């Protein structure tokens, strides 16, 4: 365990980034560097005091619900890459953590596996979390980056798996709705234009929110336009 802590602190100082060490199978936090504490306010004593309730205390409630599901999919992808002797991807989770004053702040957490052959403790498998005080929105919230292939995959909340950008599951009607709203159409005009009942329009809007991890149509249009999804 001390080897993991020393390794984490060394890299944190070398890279000048906040680093944490976790058990990658359970997401259990093991250690955070001084720079990680400086960035987030989270200390090693918080890890020891909170135990298994750490994420429930510090993660935003919505992130606390969805993160275990996403990480489970990430781990399955890691295992697949390992079996195929492929380059291990780097997973990035954009989450909201509670700071010292009780407000939620957005952070980008990039997860990289520590070589199991060189560092292993009691059969646990470890990962490094690289913490940065920034975040991505929409479908870029949860991403896998495969370095050797220069490939990025995005977690789809609709299908429960990582997909390429061009395979984000937007229905044709959802694209039409986004385009019409971006053009200034309200729900009543959209129903006439698309010949669809208003209840269905509202259903598809909720689907769009879910796929892009947003809470309103303004955010959805911004994300979709920014990434040429419509």
C-alpha positions, 0 to 999 in steps of 0.5 A, a space after each residue: 500500500 505504501 508503494 502505491 501512495 509513494 508512487 501517486 505522490 511522486 507522479 503528482 509532484 512530477 506532473 504538478 497535477 492532483 492525483 488519487 489512487 483507487 481500487 479500480 474494481 470497486 472505485 474505493 479511494 485509497 489515497 489522494 496527493 497534496 495537490 489533489 487536496 489543494 484542488 478539491 479540498 478532499 483529504 486522506 482523513 476524509 477517505 478513512 472517516 467515510 469508508 464506503 460512504 465516501 462517494 455518497 458524501 462527496 459526489 453530486 447525488 445524480 453522479 452518485 447514481 450513474 457513476 457505478 453503472 458507467 464504471 462497470 461498463 468501463 471495467 468490462 472494456 478494460 478487461 476486453 482490451 487486456 485479453 486482446 493484449 491491446 493498449 489500455 484506454 484512459 477513462 475520463 469521468 466528468 463529475 461534481 464534487 462537494 467542496 469545503 463550503 458544501 457547494 458542488 464543483 465540476 472536475 475532470 477525473 482521468 483514470 489510468 490503470 497502474 501496471 498490475 505486474 509492478 504494483 499489486 497489494 493483496 490482489 487489489 488492482 489500482 488506478 490513478 485518478 488525474 484531477 483537473 478543475 474543468 469539465 466537459 458537458 453532454 456526451 463528453 462527460 464520460 469518455 474512453 481514449 485509446 491512445 495507440 489508435 487515437 480513438 475516442 468513445 463516448 458513453 451512451 446513456 441510452 444503450 449503456 455502452 461506449 460508442 463512437 461520436 457518429 453512433 450516438 443514438 439520435 433518432 431522425 425525429 430527435 434531430 428534427 426536433 433539435 433543428 426546429 427548436 434551434 430555429 425558434 419553433 415552440 412545441 405547438 409549431 413542431 407538432 404541426 410541422 412533424 405531424 406528431 402529438 405533443 406528448 411524443 414531442 415531450 417524450 423525445 425531448 426527454 430522450 435528448 436530455 438523457 443522451 446528452 446529460 443535460 437538463 434543458 433544451 438550450 444546453 442540448 442545442 448547444 452541445 449538439 451544434 458544437 459537435 455537429 450532431 444536427 
